[in-house]
C-alpha cells in the first residue's frame, strides 16, 4: 500500500492518494487535478474513487472534475447534500481496495457532515486514518464555519459539543500507533494552534493535543470556541461551490480575459496589484491595492475581495499573471477576474514615503492604524493609541479613520500593511497615508 501526501503550502492543505495493486483513491483533492493524474501515471494506477471528508470552506476541490475525466466514484457523507454524482459514505460503509479496506466514521464537529476514513490493512489491522478537518496535529477543527452555509447549518456551540463526542468516542479509542493524516497543517485558518507536523499518530495526539486532554464537555466547548482565527470572506462561497462541484480547472483558467494592451478600469471594482512592494511604490494605478504574490496570496485575496465582486489583477509579466490566476482559482475566484493585465501605462501614482526619524520623534502627530488580526491585537498593541482595524475588515471600516493628521499603517511584518495602504489611499485623499512596512520591527 502506498499513501502519498500532496501539500499546498499556500493554503496549508494536504490531500492524499492511496494506491494498492494498480488502483488509486484520492482524498480531499485540491483544485488542480493534474498532480493526481501524474501520480497515477507514475504508479501505473487507475483512479477509481475520490473521497471528500466534508464540503471544504478554505479551498475548492477537484472531486467533480476527477469524476468527469476518469469516471472515478465520488464518496461523501449523505449529510453533505452533494449536488454532484456520488455514492454516500457513512458509518458502516466500506470501500475495498484489493485486500485493504477504507471505513467511514461520521465525526461531526468541524462541520455537521464531516467524516474520517479509517484504513484497515491486509492483515485486518487499523493502521491509518484520514481525519479531514476533524483532527489535526496539535488541534481539532474549528466549529464556527457552518453557522450560515451548507446543506446543514449548526451553531458553533452545538458543533463544539459534537466534536467533543467525535474525538472521545471515535478517534481517541483507536490504537495509539494509528497514523493520522489531516487535511491541514500550520497556517491553516481551519484551526487555531496546529503543530508543524504534517502527520502524526493517535498516541502522540493523546499526549500533546490540548483538545484531547481530560476535560468535561462544557470546558471543551469554551476552549474550542475561544480565540479562533478570522473567517475570510470566501469561506461560505467555497462551501456552496464544493457542494455543487466546481468547473474544470484548466478551462476556467483559460477563460480569464487577458487583454494585450492598456485597458480602462471599471470604476468601483477592486484592482489587485500583485507586484513587489518596491515596484508598486514606484508607480501604480490610482486606487489599486498592493497584494503581493506570496505564500498566502489566495487567503488574503479572499479576505479582502468578496465572492460577489469582480476584480482586476495586475502582474509584472505573463508568468506572474499565470501564477496569481491559478492561485485565485484555488479559492474559486478565477471566474470573478474582470481582466488580468500587465503593468499599465496608468501605473504612475507614487506612494508617500514616511520619514522614520520624524515619526519616531513625534508619533502623536500621526493617526496610527494597526491592521493585524484580532488575536495579535489582543495579545498586545505596539502603539497604545493605534486604531485597530484588521485587514479583512478595512475596506468596510475606512470611514472610521480620522483624517486630521497623516496616517501610518502597520501590521506585524509589512505584507498586510502594503495592501492596507492602498485600501486607505483609495478613499482618503486629503492627508498622506504611509506604510510603516518592515520598520515595524523597530517597535517589537
KEGU-215744 format. One record per atom (N, C-alpha, C): x, y, z. Coordinates in steps of 0.001 Angstrom, whole numbers, padded with zeros to 6 digits, always signed. Example, Ala and Ser with C-alpha at 12.3 -4.5 7.8 and 13.67 -1.06 7.14 Angstrom:
! KEGU-215744
+013190-005690+007800/+012300-004500+007800/+013200-003300+007800/+012850-002250+007080/+013670-001060+007140/+012900+000030+007870/
//
This chain:
! KEGU-215744
+000851-001201+000000/+000000+000000+000000/+000882+001244+000000/+000548+002183-000872/+001233+003472-000927/+000280+004549-000452/+000743+005352+000499/+000000+006541+000911/+000893+007739+000622/+000397+008650-000201/+001203+009812-000594/+000455+011086-000247/+001180+012027+000348/+000605+013322+000688/+001006+014375-000334/+000029+015120-000822/+000257+016297-001664/+000019+017513-000758/+001009+018396-000653/+000856+019507+000288/+000979+020847-000411/-000047+021659-000238/-000075+023022-000775/+000217+023978+000375/+001425+024534+000385/+001831+025386+001492/+001022+026675+001551/+000603+027167+000393/-000139+028427+000357/-001414+028378+001171/-002147+027279+001088/-003373+027111+001858/-003196+026128+003011/-001955+025682+003222/-001657+024694+004271/-002603+023504+004156/-002795+023053+002923/-003770+021993+002627/-003068+020710+002222/-003477+019618+002835/-002942+018301+002494/-004027+017438+001868/-003721+016876+000722/-004593+015883+000096/-003782+014600-000050/-004444+013518-000409/-003777+012220-000352/-004184+011312-001505/-003263+010410-001824/-003553+009299-002729/-003207+008002-002009/-004084+007024-002132/-003832+005673-001636/-003795+004760-002850/-002711+004040-003012/-002563+003128-004162/-002359+001713-003651/-003109+000815-004230/-002959-000607-003907/-003218-001422-005169/-002212-002147-005594/-002339-003066-006740/-002915-002385-007973/-002389-001205-008304/-002807-000516-009516/-004124+000218-009409/-004670+000327-008214/-005927+001048-008012/-005676+002210-007042/-006279+003349-007323/-005964+004564-006559/-007227+005276-006103/-007191+005739-004856/-008238+006577-004270/-007606+007917-003900/-008294+009005-004208/-007836+010351-003860/-008725+010894-002747/-008111+011530-001747/-008856+012081-000617/-008646+013592-000546/-009748+014317-000518/-009755+015787-000388/-008844+016480-001401/-009053+016234-002701/-008158+016817-003708/-008237+018332-003777/-007113+018957-004167/-007051+020395-004414/-007712+020720-005757/-007730+021984-006129/-008460+022421-007329/-007841+021892-008618/-006512+021868-008684/-005838+021412-009903/-005682+019891-009858/-006326+019155-010757/-006270+017696-010693/-004994+017094-011263/-004162+017890-011931/-003020+017334-012653/-002067+016528-011773/-001734+016969-010563/-000823+016164-009739/-001337+014749-009473/-002641+014579-009402/-003202+013249-009147/-003129+012383-010404/-003354+013001-011560/-003174+012265-012809/-001723+011814-012942/-000790+012716-012651/+000632+012402-012777/+001039+011280-011831/+000518+011317-010620/+000870+010288-009641/+000303+008937-010058/-000905+008953-010588/-001498+007702-011064/-000687+007125-012221/-000245+007985-013130/+000580+007522-014250/+001904+006954-013750/+002533+007640-012799/+003804+007192-012242/+003697+005794-011650/+002587+005506-011018/+002418+004207-010355/+001547+003238-011159/+001298+003606-012427/+000512+002749-013321/-000787+002316-012644/-001468+003319-012105/-002699+003060-011356/-003884+003759-012008/-005055+003216-011788/-006302+003830-012232/-006978+004504-011040/-007413+005744-011249/-008121+006473-010188/-009563+005966-010171/-009901+005236-009134/-011224+004620-009049/-012186+005383-008151/-011650+006177-007227/-012535+006862-006301/-011937+008154-005768/-012816+009045-005354/-012453+010304-004705/-013325+010431-003467/-012693+010667-002322/-013448+010810-001084/-013321+012245-000581/-014459+012844-000271/-014495+014172+000333/-014874+014012+001802/-014023+014497+002697/-014330+014377+004118/-015426+015341+004567/-015678+016390+003774/-016743+017359+004037/-016676+018412+002935/-017702+019245+002761/-017604+020352+001796/-016670+021425+002356/-015519+021567+001743/-014462+022417+002287/-014810+023899+002162/-014362+024676+003162/-014584+026117+003160/-013385+026886+002622/-012180+026342+002789/-010984+027141+002530/-010337+026888+001184/-010820+025920+000422/-010302+025701-000927/-011369+025020-001768/-011200+025098-003068/-012107+024429-003993/-011507+023090-004387/-012316+022065-004355/-011868+020699-004619/-012122+020305-006066/-011275+019395-006558/-011393+018894-007938/-012179+017593-008015/-012980+017291-006998/-013660+015987-006991/-014539+015773-008227/-015294+016800-008628/-016174+016632-009777/-015376+016459-011059/-014324+017247-011237/-013509+017124-012441/-012832+015753-012515/-012344+015248-011399/-011737+013915-011382/-012753+012860-011778/-013974+013013-011313/-015044+012089-011710/-015319+012176-013211/-015379+013400-013720/-015722+013584-015133/-014624+013087-016069/-013370+013178-015644/-012263+012800-016532/-011844+011340-016393/-012073+010748-015232/-011607+009369-015020/-012740+008381-014785/-013931+008898-014512/-015034+008009-014156/-015003+007587-012699/-014075+008129-011915/-013957+007759-010505/-015244+008090-009750/-015619+007206-008847/-016784+007437-007992/-016425+008430-006901/-017312+009390-006666/-017118+010329-005560/-017883+009805-004355/-017193+009740-003219/-017802+009292-001969/-017852+010461-001000/-019017+010660-000383/-019199+011759+000554/-020363+011391+001470/-020394+011968+002657/-021486+011676+003577/-022832+012075+002998/-023850+011307+003331/-025206+011647+002903/-025663+012977+003497/-025032+013413+004576/-025414+014660+005233/-024933+015894+004485/-023996+015705+003552/-023402+016855+002857/-024344+017492+001851/-025373+016779+001430/-026299+017328+000439/-025649+017562-000898/-024728+016688-001274/-023973+016863-002515/-024891+016891-003726/-024664+017881-004602/-025488+018035-005798/-024820+017426-007028/-023686+016759-006864/-022961+016119-007961/-023156+014595-007863/-022853+013847-008918/-022986+012388-008849/-022073+011820-007768/-022618+010967-006909/-021816+010452-005805/-022462+009202-005214/-021686+008549-004371/-022203+007496-003516/-022004+007929-002076/-023001+007672-001234/-022865+008081+000156/-021855+007187+000866/-021169+007782+001825/-020104+007089+002558/-020210+007521+004009/-020834+006668+004800/-021087+006983+006200/-020771+005764+007065/-020891+005951+008364/-020554+004910+009338/-021113+003552+008906/-020252+002552+008875/-020647+001216+008444/-020348+000925+006990/-020087+001988+006207/-019752+001800+004791/-018260+001545+004634/-017916+000734+003639/-016525+000400+003356/-016246+000479+001870/-015027+000828+001549/-014532+000750+000171/-013385-000252+000185/-013494-001278-000644/-012424-002269-000722/-011466-001897-001841/-010214-001829-001498/-009161-001540-002467/-008250-002767-002456/-008610-003732-003295/-007965-005053-003267/-008117-005660-001873/-007019-005831-001131/-007113-006503+000160/-007065-005549+001349/-007259-004251+001115/-007372-003313+002220/-008766-002678+002202/-009156-002123+003325/-010479-001515+003433/-010360-000070+003900/-011199+000785+003343/-011355+002163+003808/-012729+002256+004448/-012760+002558+005736/-014000+002527+006504/-014392+003934+006956/-015648+004278+006758/-016132+005617+007100/-016484+005714+008576/-016109+006847+009176/-016551+007204+010521/-017206+008573+010451/-018429+008697+010919/-019063+010015+010985/-018515+010754+012206/-017890+011896+011958/-017230+012651+013027/-017616+014124+012969/-018881+014451+013241/-019282+015862+013218/-018526+016665+014262/-018375+017949+013976/-017666+018838+014894/-017161+020060+014159/-016277+019831+013187/-015867+020943+012322/-017042+021339+011437/-017743+020343+010946/-018969+020542+010184/-019924+019408+010558/-021221+019564+010306/-022161+018503+010654/-021963+017243+009820/-021337+017399+008636/-021235+016298+007684/-019820+015745+007564/-018966+016031+008535/-017576+015572+008472/-017475+014062+008672/-016593+013448+007903/-016264+012044+008100/-014742+011891+008200/-014304+010799+008804/-012914+010369+008766/-012875+009014+008066/-011725+008672+007514/-011581+007423+006772/-010516+006579+007451/-010945+005476+008024/-010051+004567+008740/-009582+003472+007788/-008277+003246+007749/-007693+002264+006829/-007382+000973+007583/-007925-000111+007076/-007629-001449+007598/-006712-002153+006607/-005537-002566+007081/-004571-003163+006159/-004911-004620+005841/-004043-005269+005050/-004326-006616+004570/-004393-007657+005684/-003840-007314+006851/-003890-008244+007978/-005116-008031+008859/-005952-007045+008497/-007144-006756+009280/-006907-005772+010413/-005758-005120+010413/-005384-004186+011478/-005632-002752+011031/-006242-001927+011925/-006406-000498+011642/-005042+000175+011736/-004608+000781+010610/-003234+001296+010571/-003132+002794+010326/-004157+003401+009755/-004090+004831+009414/-005493+005407+009389/-005564+006708+009583/-006856+007387+009488/-006664+008759+008843/-007528+009066+007887/-007556+010365+007232/-008645+011183+007930/-008224+012218+008619/-009127+012906+009539/-009733+014195+008999/-009447+014551+007740/-010030+015765+007188/-009748+016954+008081/-010810+017703+008430/-010662+018858+009320/-011168+018547+010726/-011250+017263+011069/-011690+016885+012405/-010524+016918+013386/-009456+016216+013075/-008292+016152+013953/-007045+016548+013183/-006301+017488+013730/-005027+017921+013167/-003909+017537+014137/-002683+017724+013702/-001559+017605+014624/-001588+018819+015548/-001906+018584+016816/-001931+019657+017791/-003241+020393+017942/-004276+020012+017213/-005505+020799+017224/-006667+019954+016726/-007869+020521+016807/-009041+019960+016141/-009676+021073+015314/-010574+020722+014408/-011158+021703+013507/-012043+022709+014224/-011982+023938+013761/-012816+024997+014342/-014288+024690+014081/-015188+025044+014997/-016592+024663+014867/-017523+025780+014384/-016959+026882+013889/-017789+028059+013630/-017958+028405+012157/-017658+027462+011267/-017711+027780+009833/-019028+027399+009172/-019894+026714+009893/-021122+026240+009260/-022375+026779+009952/-022253+027961+010493/-023420+028554+011145/-024413+029105+010126/-023922+029463+008937/-024805+030117+007959/-024764+029513+006564/-023926+028510+006329/-023822+027936+004985/-023826+026419+005056/-024081+025801+003891/-024042+024351+003804/-025429+023740+003807/-025463+022457+003499/-026732+021732+003474/-027356+021696+004869/-026514+021560+005882/-026955+021597+007276/-026163+022702+007972/-026860+023582+008659/-026172+024601+009444/-026300+024250+010922/-025356+024727+011713/-025373+024457+013147/-024579+025534+013864/-025031+025905+015045/-024315+026885+015857/-022990+026300+016322/-022018+027185+016503/-020680+026720+016871/-020664+025947+018178/-021520+026329+019124/-021556+025606+020393/-022047+024177+020199/-023022+023999+019311/-023532+022652+019052/-022484+021800+018333/-021780+022409+017393/-020731+021655+016702/-019557+021358+017625/-019259+022277+018536/-018190+022010+019507/-018568+020824+020396/-019836+020737+020786/-020294+019579+021555/-020144+018295+020738/-020494+018380+019449/-020353+017209+018580/-018889+016803+018454/-017997+017793+018375/-016571+017496+018295/-016087+016789+019564/-016590+017192+020688/-016230+016546+021958/-016520+015048+021874/-017702+014706+021393/-018090+013295+021318/-017381+012563+020180/-017153+013249+019071/-016430+012602+017958/-015016+012228+018377/-014352+013141+019066/-012980+012850+019487/-012950+011771+020554/-013808+011899+021567/-013768+010957+022685/-014293+009568+022332/-015317+009510+021503/-015985+008225+021259/-015496+007522+019995/-014886+008278+019085/-014451+007668+017823/-012927+007639+017689/-012290+008788+017818/-010868+008886+017492/-009955+008483+018647/-010280+008899+019837/-009399+008623+020978/-009442+007164+021414/-010384+006409+020898/-010469+004977+021217/-009641+004116+020262/-009066+004729+019229/-008267+003971+018259/-006918+003597+018858/-006272+002574+018310/-004939+002199+018800/-003962+003361+018682/-003071+003482+019642/-002136+004605+019708/-001238+004692+018486/-000939+003531+017852/+000003+003518+016729/-000634+003904+015394/-001940+004134+015355/-002596+004514+014100/-002055+005860+013617/-001617+005911+012363/-001093+007151+011791/-002244+008070+011400/-002111+009346+011743/-003138+010339+011455/-002678+011213+010294/-003513+011279+009255/-003242+012119+008090/-004323+013207+008021/-004031+014419+008486/-005024+015501+008483/-005063+016241+007147/-006099+017035+006970/-006250+017792+005728/-005542+019138+005768/-004993+019518+006928/-004331+020820+007026/-003146+020777+007964/-002218+021723+007727/-001067+021909+008577/-001031+023313+009125/+000084+023721+009743/+000179+025031+010379/-000027+026168+009384/-000765+027165+009827/-001077+028296+008952/-002476+028244+008391/-003118+027080+008476/-004497+026966+008014/-005426+027722+008941/-006482+028308+008376/-007476+029008+009177/-008603+028089+009626/-008440+026777+009412/-009451+025814+009848/-009218+025348+011283/-008152+025849+011914/-007856+025557+013310/-007084+026725+013884/-006709+026635+015163/-006068+027796+015781/-004674+027533+016324/-004254+026277+016490/-002933+026052+017077/-002301+024758+016586/-002285+024589+015268/-001726+023363+014702/-000208+023315+014887/+000299+022116+015086/+001745+021938+015210/+002367+021899+013822/+003687+021972+013721/+004345+021920+012404/+004262+020556+011729/+003859+019517+012456/+003822+018171+011878/+002730+018058+010823/+003046+017424+009725/+002065+017212+008652/+001413+015842+008738/+001875+015018+009647/+001183+013796+010012/+001547+013492+011455/+000775+012636+012094/+001006+012369+013498/+000476+010973+013803/+000309+010651+015076/-000304+009381+015480/-001354+009661+016541/-002254+008731+016721/-003260+008878+017771/-002579+009004+019131/-001557+008198+019365/-000863+008245+020643/-000243+009588+020928/+000414+010163+019939/+001039+011472+020126/-000001+012533+020417/-001129+012486+019721/-002172+013476+019951/-002799+013306+021332/-002942+012091+021788/-003457+011868+023139/-002548+012504+024189/-001257+012510+023921/-000300+013078+024864/-000201+014594+024754/-000263+015142+023521/+000150+016526+023293/-000943+017472+022824/-002027+016976+022282/-003069+017843+021717/-003934+018412+022837/-003979+019746+022953/-004746+020379+024029/-006205+019936+024034/-006772+019702+022842/-008194+019386+022742/-008521+017955+023155/-007520+017108+023283/-007759+015710+023644/-007421+015428+025105/-007153+016477+025868/-006840+016274+027279/-008127+016131+028095/-007952+015669+029319/-009092+015400+030192/-009822+016692+030531/-011078+016791+030137/-011937+017932+030475/-013370+017539+030201/-014306+018210+030860/-015703+017893+030606/-016187+018622+029349/-017405+018323+028950/-017931+018878+027698/-017997+020394+027727/-018420+020969+028849/-018544+022419+028932/-017196+023097+028786/-016181+022560+029469/-014844+023142+029361/-014311+023013+027943/-014587+021890+027302/-014151+021684+025916/-014791+022719+024998/-016096+022919+025139/-016810+023869+024281/-016250+025279+024468/-016012+025684+025709/-015462+027013+025973/-014068+027155+025382/-013273+026110+025518/-011907+026147+024991/-011903+026212+023473/-012729+025394+022842/-012702+025290+021382/-013284+026524+020698/-014266+027152+021303/-014909+028301+020648/-014164+029609+020909/-013173+029580+021807/-012443+030810+022125/-011267+031027+021180/-011066+032284+020794/-009847+032712+020094/-009616+032017+018752/-010682+031693+018051/-010500+031149+016706/-010088+032270+015755/-009333+031945+014708/-008884+032991+013781/-010043+033581+012979/-009748+034656+012263/-010778+035310+011461/-011269+034396+010343/-012423+034713+009818/-013004+033929+008735/-012978+034760+007443/-012186+034365+006449/-012150+035117+005192/-013522+035182+004520/-013702+036185+003704/-014978+036383+003021/-015357+035211+002124/-014372+034498+001595/-014665+033472+000594/-015109+032139+001174/-015020+031928+002479/-015258+030606+003054/-016654+030057+002747/-017685+030849+003009/-019046+030377+002747/-019273+030065+001274/-018690+030883+000417/-018799+030673-001030/-018191+029334-001434/-017051+028987-000846/-016403+027725-001194/-017204+026523-000728/-017849+026616+000439/-018694+025510+000899/-019766+025206-000143/-020432+026241-000617/-021506+026039-001603/-020952+025552-002940/-019815+026098-003354/-019219+025680-004616/-018819+024212-004558/-018240+023794-003449/-017844+022395-003306/-019049+021469-003189/-020135+021954-002620/-021343+021142-002510/-021931+020840-003880/-021732+021767-004811/-022256+021587-006173/-021219+021023-007133/-019949+021252-006860/-018876+020805-007749/-018401+021938-008630/-017096+022131-008668/-016512+023248-009414/-016305+022888-010883/-016279+023884-011771/-015971+023624-013178/-014516+023216-013352/-014186+022726-014536/-012837+022231-014809/-011805+023337-014636/-010715+023010-013987/-009675+023973-013635/-009072+024649-014872/-008538+023867-015799/-007823+024438-016941/-008740+025286-017821/-009982+024870-017967/-010924+025603-018826/-011233+026987-018265/-011465+027064-016953/-011802+028371-016392/-010576+029277-016310/-009403+028671-016135/-008161+029455-016181/-007989+030079-017565/-008207+029270-018587/-008030+029739-019963/-009041+030813-020346/-010185+030822-019659/-011249+031768-019999/-011036+033159-019402/-010046+033324-018542/-009797+034638-017940/-009350+035622-019016/-009972+036785-019043/-009642+037812-020036/-008266+038403-019733/-007377+038346-020730/-006022+038900-020585/-005731+039806-021771/-006308+041012-021777/-006119+041930-022902/-004655+042293-023083/-004263+042461-024354/-002859+042704-024678/-002421+044133-024354/-003298+045102-024546/-002922+046499-024329/-003513+047055-023044/-003328+048366-022871/-003894+049020-021694/-005415+049021-021767/-006044+049013-020611/-007500+048993-020551/-007976+050147-019684/-009266+050420-019765/-009902+051359-018858/-010527+050558-017727/-010070+050804-016507/-010574+050053-015355/-011970+050559-014984/-012877+049619-014822/-014242+049970-014459/-014280+050525-013041/-014894+051651-012876/-014939+052312-011577/-015665+051440-010557/-015093+051380-009358/-015730+050661-008265/-015265+049232-008085/-014538+048688-009079/-014051+047321-008951/-012645+047323-008339/-012369+046414-007401/-011024+046356-006813/-009965+046048-007866/-008848+046740-007766/-007694+046494-008639/-006594+045931-007759/-006236+044685-007972/-005251+043996-007138/-003920+043962-007878/-002982+044743-007383/-001641+044815-007972/-000754+043822-007230/-000316+042773-007928/+000403+041668-007277/+001918+041818-007338/+002394+042961-007801/+003845+043160-007918/+004495+043360-006545/+005813+043355-006528/+006546+043599-005295/+006278+045008-004803/+006385+045181-003497/+006074+046462-002871/+006892+047603-003467/+008175+047349-003749/+009030+048412-004292/+008531+048874-005661/+008097+047923-006489/+007574+048274-007813/+006276+049063-007689/+005426+048623-006778/+004151+049310-006573/+004383+050740-006087/+005296+050897-005139/+005559+052232-004611/+006089+053173-005686/+006849+052620-006629/+007439+053441-007683/+006443+053913-008717/+005313+053246-008822/+004292+053656-009784/+003166+052651-009864/+001951+053074-009488/+000815+052148-009506/-000437+052858-010001/-001430+052073-010352/-002711+052610-010787/-003408+053244-009580/-003858+054477-009689/-004555+055111-008567/-005730+054246-008089/-005822+054086-006776/-006912+053308-006196/-006667+051819-006117/-005500+051347-006584/-005218+049908-006554/-004674+049486-005198/-004764+048177-004928/-004267+047605-003681/-003056+046734-003989/-002009+046888-003199/-000791+046102-003424/-000831+044809-002612/-001442+043780-003189/-001478+042458-002569/-000423+041616-003284/+000761+041578-002697/+001896+040951-003366/+001715+039439-003477/+002135+038902-004624/+002129+037449-004759/+003094+036872-003730/+002613+035947-002957/+003416+035317-001921/+002706+034094-001409/+003189+033564-000291/+002699+032290+000216/+001215+032295+000532/+000694+033388+001058/-000703+033432+001482/-001548+034342+000589/-001126+034538-000649/-001838+035452-001543/-003318+035112-001646/-003631+033828-001879/-005018+033442-002111/-005890+033677-000877/-005324+033453+000315/-006090+033701+001538/-006422+035177+001679/-005433+036044+001440/-005682+037479+001599/-006560+038020+000477/-006425+037471-000727/-007326+037867-001805/-008773+037593-001408/-009026+036390-000879/-010382+036019-000477/-010830+036638+000829/-009927+037355+001497/-010284+038078+002720/-010622+039529+002432/-009986+040085+001399/-010203+041489+001040/-011335+041636+000024/-011364+040744-000965/-012365+040801-002036/-013467+039798-001734/-014703+040232-001817/-015832+039345-001557/-016149+038452-002739/-016810+037319-002509/-017121+036381-003587/-018195+036873-004550/-018811+038002-004219/-019826+038582-005106/-019263+039735-005931/-017948+039924-005888/-017312+041039-006594/-016469+040562-007764/-016419+041367-008798/-015412+041197-009833/-014200+042054-009450/-013031+041701-009987/-011824+042452-009661/-010817+042321-010785/-009821+043203-010776/-008732+043176-011753/-007463+042650-011083/-006622+042003-011880/-005300+041590-011439/-004241+042285-012285/-003198+042774-011639/-002053+043355-012337/-000818+042538-011971/-000024+042172-012981/+001200+041418-012756/+002358+041972-013556/+003568+041582-013178/+004776+042074-013833/+004939+041522-015237/+004642+040226-015402/+004794+039572-016699/+003777+038447-016802/+003785+037761-017948/+002790+036708-018178/+002909+035563-017185/+004138+035200-016825/+004317+034112-015862/+003745+034501-014505/+003947+035747-014123/+003409+036220-012848/+001888+036186-012855/+001288+036567-013979/-000168+036502-014085/-000656+035061-014057/+000048+034162-014736/-000323+032738-014690/-000396+032257-013248/+000595+032654-012462/+000683+032200-011079/-000480+032707-010240/-000769+034003-010320/-001815+034549-009443/-003213+034155-009922/-003386+033932-011212/-004682+033441-011693/-004929+032038-011158/-003907+031195-011197/-004033+029837-010667/-004317+029861-009167/-003688+030788-008460/-003949+030895-007029/-005376+031366-006763/-005862+032295-007576/-007250+032739-007435/-008205+031571-007666/-007849+030693-008582/-008696+029534-008881/-008761+028561-007715/-007732+028517-006894/-007727+027618-005741/-008858+027935-004775/-009338+029188-004778/-010465+029551-003924/-011711+029871-004762/-011688+029467-006029/-012861+029635-006877/-013095+031039-007368/-012055+031878-007374/-012207+033278-007752/-011828+033565-009200/-011392+032571-009948/-010927+032866-011302/-012039+033406-012200/-013266+032995-011965/-014385+033482-012786/-014807+034895-012393/-014250+035425-011317/-014556+036793-010896/-013522+037797-011385/-012499+037317-012081/-011461+038222-012577/-012001+038960-013805/-012163+040258-013677/-012668+041066-014800/-011650+041071-015931/-010379+041232-015565/-009282+041161-016524/-007983+041034-015748/-007019+040351-016362/-005673+040229-015802/-004720+040889-016782/-003970+041897-016306/-003188+042734-017221/-001765+042921-016714/-000883+043190-017652/+000478+043594-017297/+000448+045050-016831/+001495+045470-016139/+001546+046817-015576/+001169+047858-016623/+000080+048574-016429/-000387+049505-017470/+000324+050857-017422/+000133+051616-018475/+000759+052945-018561/+000211+053889-017499/-000973+053593-016966/-001580+054456-015952/-000996+054213-014560/-000040+053287-014444/+000572+052999-013140/+001654+054030-012831/+001227+055248-012555/+002167+056365-012369/+002104+056989-010980/+001106+056608-010199/+000982+057216-008870/+002027+056625-007924/+002778+057469-007264/+003826+057004-006358/+003342+057050-004910/+003823+056093-004128/+003434+056031-002722/+004192+057070-001905/+003510+057607-000915/+004170+058529+000014/+005128+057743+000906/+006327+058240+001103/+007338+057552+001903/+007504+058266+003243/+007427+057514+004307/+007458+058081+005649/+008887+058449+006070/+008994+059510+006830/+010253+059852+007487/+010243+059154+008851/+011001+058094+008971/+011020+057358+010235/+011530+058217+011381/+012480+059081+011085/+013030+059945+012120/+011940+060843+012697/+011135+061420+011821/+010061+062301+012272/+008987+061520+013014/+008669+060338+012500/+007629+059520+013133/+008057+059082+014536/+009316+058681+014669/+009805+058233+015976/+009841+059369+016993/+010149+060553+016520/+010252+061692+017444/+008893+062331+017736/+007908+062079+016871/+006613+062728+017038/+005467+061786+016631/+005324+060643+017292/+004257+059704+016901/+002853+060274+017106/+002718+061216+018044/+001406+061817+018280/+000942+062684+017111/+001848+062968+016199/+001481+063761+015028/+000868+062943+013912/+000638+061663+014175/+000105+060758+013160/-001083+059964+013720/-001987+059597+012831/-003015+058604+013165/-002448+057242+012790/-002298+056367+013771/-001693+055052+013544/-002801+054002+013448/-002760+053208+012383/-003767+052174+012156/-003086+050805+012189/-003527+049953+013095/-002995+048599+013275/-003906+047629+012530/-003390+046977+011473/-004228+046105+010645/-003942+044620+010880/-003306+044309+012012/-003085+042901+012350/-004417+042226+012698/-004380+040905+012848/-005576+040155+013216/-005905+040368+014693/-007147+040066+015063/-007582+040323+016433/-006756+039556+017455/-006363+038338+017144/-005561+037572+018101/-004242+038276+018389/-003643+038855+017360/-002395+039597+017543/-002637+040878+018332/-003699+041572+017982/-004018+042826+018667/-004309+042566+020140/-005098+041533+020418/-005460+041217+021806/-004254+040774+022622/-003237+040263+021945/-002018+039856+022651/-001162+041052+023040/-001451+042210+022471/-000707+043416+022829/-000531+044360+021661/-000897+045632+021863/-000719+046650+020833/+000714+047159+020847/+001226+047500+019687/+002578+048049+019583/+002583+049562+019784/+001440+050192+019534/+001253+051620+019783/-000049+051764+020571/+000033+052299+021758/-001125+052304+022661/-002328+053049+022089/-002078+054070+021287/-003181+054878+020758/-003618+054462+019358/-003104+053360+018870/-003424+052940+017500/-004893+052575+017355/-005440+052915+016208/-006781+052477+015823/-006658+051061+015277/-007457+050132+015784/-007306+048716+015406/-008392+048309+014412/-007966+048040+013186/-008882+047573+012136/-008170+046452+011362/-008427+045193+011673/-007779+044104+010936/-008001+044222+009431/-007014+043822+008665/-007059+043964+007209/-008348+043438+006582/-008875+042259+006978/-010106+041783+006337/-011312+042696+006543/-011243+043593+007536/-012360+044498+007824/-012137+045910+007270/-010951+046150+006721/-010543+047527+006441/-011391+048208+005372/-011704+047522+004299/-012491+048159+003235/-013830+048663+003756/-014418+047921+004690/-015722+048290+005225/-015617+049348+006327/-014411+049579+006848/-014279+050456+008018/-013340+051652+007793/-012969+051904+006555/-012061+053028+006275/-012624+054340+006804/-013927+054497+006760/-014543+055758+007194/-014318+056047+008671/-013893+055045+009444/-013636+055249+010870/-012288+055926+011132/-011451+056024+010111/-010102+056574+010293/-010163+058104+010249/-009721+058777+011302/-009699+060254+011291/-008742+060764+010217/-009033+061936+009706/-008220+062482+008612/-007607+063837+008962/-007480+064121+010270/-006888+065406+010672/-005367+065364+010608/-004796+064167+010675/-003345+064018+010706/-002913+062995+009653/-001634+063014+009255/-001141+061964+008365/-001394+060576+008983/-001573+059599+008144/-001935+058255+008596/-000761+057309+008389/-000485+056504+009399/+000552+055477+009316/-000104+054123+009556/+000117+053199+008633/-000461+051863+008738/+000640+050865+009056/+000342+049945+009979/+001332+048899+010273/+000656+047550+010487/+001430+046478+010276/+000994+045120+010621/+002103+044505+011447/+002437+043238+011232/+003486+042592+012022/+004808+042496+011276/+004760+042542+009928/+005997+042366+009163/+006039+043188+007888/+004914+043713+007436/+004912+044573+006259/+004052+044112+005105/+003680+042835+005060/+002893+042343+003923/+001484+042926+003942/+000822+042822+005082/-000559+043299+005168/-000646+044823+005104/+000329+045503+005691/+000282+046969+005644/+000449+047485+004222/+001191+046745+003392/+001348+047149+001990/+000004+047141+001279/-000803+046136+001568/-002143+046073+000975/-003055+047123+001598/-002938+047303+002907/-003832+048206+003629/-003672+049655+003198/-002437+050073+002914/-002210+051453+002492/-002998+051779+001227/-003005+050846+000277/-003764+051074-000943/-005259+051192-000689/-005762+050370+000226/-007186+050414+000557/-007541+051764+001177/-006699+052247+002085/-006961+053533+002729/-006793+054677+001730/-005732+054610+000933/-005442+055668-000037/-006518+055800-001100/-007208+054711-001394/-008257+054761-002411/-009434+055608-001956/-009553+055809-000638/-010689+056543-000084/-010269+057893+000490/-009148+057908+001210/-008706+059129+001898/-007631+059823+001062/-007924+061034+000626/-007043+061748-000298/-006436+063019+000289/-006998+063503+001408/-006593+064841+001871/-005367+064834+002778/-004929+063635+003225/-003701+063553+004038/-002847+062407+003515/-001525+062456+003725/-000680+061348+003282/-000991+060067+004065/-000863+058936+003380/-001043+057625+004011/+000267+056870+003845/+000887+056520+004963/+002213+055903+004947/+002141+054429+005357/+003016+053639+004760/+003193+052240+005127/+004448+052129+005989/+004286+051715+007235/+005445+051558+008111/+006293+050361+007684/+005659+049409+007002/+006375+048295+006408/+007196+047499+007410/+008371+047071+006968/+009238+046242+007807/+009856+047026+008959/+009770+048337+008922/+010291+049148+010018/+009543+048893+011322/+008398+048234+011255/+007657+047897+012467/+008512+047076+013422/+009513+046393+012894/+010393+045586+013744/+011123+046432+014781/+011264+047725+014530/+011927+048601+015494/+011102+048788+016767/+009810+048447+016707/+008936+048638+017865/+008575+047329+018569/+009130+046231+018104/+008799+044938+018720/+009712+044649+019904/
//
